[in-house]
Amino acid sequence: MIIFIIFVFLAGLYTYFFIRRFIENHEQRIEKHKKMIAKYKTVAKKQFVHGDSFLYLGVTHKLNIGQYKTLSIKDGMILFPDFLKFRIKKELITWYQRQAKNIIKSLVDEYAHRMGVSYSEIYFSVTTSKWGSCSHDNRLQFNWHLIMTPLMVIRYVVIHELTHTVIKNHSRAFWSKVEQYNPSYRQQRKWLHDHGHTVQEI
């Protein structure tokens, strides 16, 4: 019985030191994730009311509900028809998705031509971990929330994924090709790292 108690005690002690060593060895990574979680928590949930703020192409716009015929953007405001207020969230999301598809599709076609590459299909979705992806058979996927980021950031993601149609990894050759068509890509990557969490809530 005494031997069993000693064994349990030693096993617990070993587990304690093992966990402590693991935490110490991964302290930087743990702190990084804690900061990331804290950043996401600071993003206020949208209320979808008059005066609420929304990002569009990296610029903050105020929601203005009034006697408008259609949903549009003008002078730093999103002009929203009063008669559609009862389904405001759905209408705004639909509008964002439409803008994203038009702008991103246009950039994809432009840079596919410039880069001399091709893709098989393009589709849009919402992913919390990726802004875009390229499958083994060159199907491109983009997060429609990209429409809230600056146009330069959207262009970077487009070039990034188009580069994957010919280079399926993140090797030096991959980044060299990205830089060839987007010399300032590091700035756009930094923007996504620093501000990407602000465009994930709508």
Backbone hydrogen bonds, N-H to C=O, Kabsch-Sander energy under -0.5 kcal/mol:
donor,donor_aa,acceptor,acceptor_aa,energy
5,I,1,M,-2.2
6,I,2,I,-2.5
7,F,3,I,-2.4
8,V,4,F,-2.6
9,F,5,I,-2.5
10,L,6,I,-2.8
11,A,7,F,-2.5
12,G,8,V,-2.5
13,L,9,F,-2.3
14,Y,10,L,-2.6
15,T,11,A,-2.4
16,Y,12,G,-2.3
17,F,13,L,-2.4
18,F,14,Y,-2.5
19,I,15,T,-2.6
20,R,16,Y,-2.4
21,R,17,F,-2.5
22,F,18,F,-2.3
23,I,19,I,-2.5
24,E,20,R,-2.4
25,N,21,R,-2.6
26,H,22,F,-1.4
27,E,24,E,-0.9
30,I,26,H,-2.6
31,E,27,E,-2.6
32,K,28,Q,-2.2
33,H,29,R,-2.2
34,K,30,I,-2.2
35,K,31,E,-2.3
36,M,32,K,-1.9
37,I,33,H,-2.5
38,A,34,K,-2.2
39,K,35,K,-2.1
40,Y,36,M,-1.9
41,K,37,I,-1.8
42,T,38,A,-1.1
42,T,39,K,-0.6
43,V,39,K,-0.5
43,V,40,Y,-0.9
44,A,42,T,-0.6
51,G,63,L,-3.4
52,D,49,V,-2.4
54,F,61,H,-2.9
56,Y,59,V,-2.2
57,L,147,I,-3.0
58,G,148,M,-1.7
59,V,56,Y,-1.6
61,H,54,F,-3.4
62,K,76,G,-2.1
63,L,52,D,-3.1
64,N,78,I,-3.1
65,I,63,L,-0.6
66,G,64,N,-0.6
66,G,80,F,-2.4
68,Y,66,G,-2.1
72,S,79,L,-1.8
74,K,77,M,-2.4
77,M,74,K,-1.2
78,I,62,K,-2.7
79,L,72,S,-2.9
79,L,77,M,-0.8
80,F,64,N,-2.9
80,F,78,I,-0.8
82,D,66,G,-2.5
84,L,81,P,-1.4
85,K,82,D,-1.7
87,R,84,L,-1.9
88,I,85,K,-1.4
91,E,87,R,-2.3
92,L,88,I,-2.5
93,I,89,K,-2.5
94,T,90,K,-2.3
95,W,91,E,-2.3
96,Y,92,L,-2.8
97,Q,93,I,-2.7
98,R,94,T,-2.0
99,Q,95,W,-2.4
100,A,96,Y,-2.7
101,K,97,Q,-2.5
102,N,98,R,-2.2
103,I,99,Q,-2.7
104,I,100,A,-2.7
105,K,101,K,-1.9
106,S,102,N,-1.7
107,L,103,I,-2.1
108,V,104,I,-2.8
109,D,105,K,-2.3
110,E,106,S,-2.1
111,Y,107,L,-2.8
112,A,108,V,-2.3
113,H,109,D,-1.7
114,R,110,E,-1.9
115,M,111,Y,-2.6
116,G,112,A,-0.9
117,V,112,A,-2.1
120,S,138,N,-2.5
121,E,138,N,-0.9
123,Y,140,L,-2.2
125,S,142,F,-2.0
133,S,141,Q,-2.1
135,S,139,R,-2.1
138,N,135,S,-1.9
140,L,121,E,-3.2
140,L,138,N,-0.6
141,Q,133,S,-2.4
142,F,123,Y,-1.9
143,N,131,W,-2.4
144,W,125,S,-1.9
144,W,142,F,-0.6
146,L,143,N,-2.2
147,I,144,W,-1.8
148,M,145,H,-2.2
149,T,146,L,-2.2
153,V,150,P,-0.8
154,I,150,P,-1.9
155,R,151,L,-2.5
156,Y,152,M,-2.0
157,V,153,V,-2.2
158,V,154,I,-2.3
159,I,155,R,-2.6
160,H,156,Y,-2.8
161,E,157,V,-2.4
162,L,158,V,-2.4
163,T,159,I,-2.2
164,H,160,H,-1.1
165,T,162,L,-1.2
166,V,163,T,-1.5
167,I,163,T,-2.1
175,W,171,S,-2.0
176,S,172,R,-2.0
177,K,173,A,-1.8
178,V,174,F,-2.2
179,E,175,W,-2.5
180,Q,176,S,-1.5
181,Y,177,K,-1.1
181,Y,178,V,-0.7
182,N,178,V,-1.6
185,Y,182,N,-1.9
187,Q,184,S,-1.5
188,Q,184,S,-1.1
189,R,185,Y,-2.3
190,K,186,R,-2.1
191,W,187,Q,-2.1
192,L,188,Q,-2.2
193,H,189,R,-2.1
194,D,190,K,-2.8
195,H,191,W,-3.2
196,G,192,L,-1.6
198,T,195,H,-2.0
199,V,196,G,-1.5
200,Q,197,H,-0.9
202,I,200,Q,-0.6
